[in-house]
Amino acid sequence: MQGLFFETDEGVHMALRVVVFLIGLWTAWRSGKAAAEGWAEYPTVIAYTVLLAVGMSFLHYALFQGPFLSLFYYPIDFITLLIFSTAGFRVRRTRQMVQNYYWLYEQASPFSWKNKH
């Protein structure tokens, strides 16, 4: 693929890394949102993120010859993905609570709600 889209092979690898990274973050956001839409509790988000981090580690291994389950890189991947999946979960759960129980709650921030007075 050298010369087709980029001058060097390194440009292709960097572009692929960015695409894989963005897909991972988007998938984490969507998994948190899906857990909230199913009215699942937060431990479900953690379980989804553990599995997603294994999948992302496999992509790093298969595409870039990185380590599969490194004790250094896996926690970094997991924590990064957990931040995005938690954000997706909290944003969706806040919208659910405010829309479904509009007489009880109002939105305090994108991530939380409060009782109406």
N, C-alpha and C positions, 0 to 999 in steps of 0.2 A: 504494500500500500504506500510505500515510500514514493514521494513525488506526486501522488494523486491528489491529496488534499493538503499536505504539509511538506515543507522542505526536507525535514529529517524525520526519522522514526521516533525520536524523542517527543516531537510535537504530537504525534498520534497517541503515544502512551499518556501524555499529560492530559490530552483532551478526553481520553477514555476514563482516566482517573476522576476527572471532574464530573463526567456524566454518571459514573457509578456512584460517586459521592452524593450527587443531587438526587439520584433515584433512591438511594438509601434513606436520605432525609425525608423525601416525599412519602416513601413507603412507611416510615416510622410515624409521620404525622397522620397518615390515613389509617394505620392500625390503631392508634390511640382514639381517633375519631370513630372508628368502627366499634371499638369496645364501648364507647359512650353511647352510641346509637342503639346498641343492644342492651343498654342499662346494666352492663357488667360492672363489677367492682374494679378498683385500681390494681389488685394483684393480677388480673387478667392482662392488663397493659404490660406489666413486668414480664409475664410469661411470653407474650407476643414479642416483646423486645429481645428477650433472650434468644428466641428462635431466629428473629431477624438478624441479630448480631452474628449468629452462626452462619446464616446465609451470606451475609456481607463478608465474613472471613473467608468463606469458600470462594466468593467472587475475586477477592484479593489474591487468593492462592491460585485459582484457575487462570485468571487473566494476566496477573503481574508477577507470578512465581514468588509470592510472599509466603510467610509461614501460615499454616492453616489455623491452628488454635494456639496462638502465642499467649503466654501469661502476661506479656506486656501490652500487646496490641488489642487483644480481645476486650479487656476492661475499658480501654479508650473508646473502641467502637461501641461497646454497650452503653457507656455513659452518654456519649454523644447522641446515640439513637434514642436513649431513654428521655433525654431532655426534649426532643422533638415529639416523641409519642406522648409524653406527659402533657406537653403544650396542646397537642391536638385533642387529647382527652378532656382537659380542663375547659378549653374553649367550647367544645361541643356540649359538655355537661352543663356549663353555665347557660348556654342558649336553651337547652332543654328545660332547665329549671325555671328560667325566666318566662319562656313561652308557654309551658304546660301548667305552671302554677303562678300565673300572672297576678293573681289576687294575694299571693303570699310573699313573692320575692321580686326584687328588682336587681338589675345588674350593677355590681359595684366596680368591676373592672372586667377586662376580657376573660379573666381566669377565675372570677368569683362572683357570688351573689350575696345579697343581704336581705333581711326581713324588711317588709314595708312597715312603716309606722303609722 
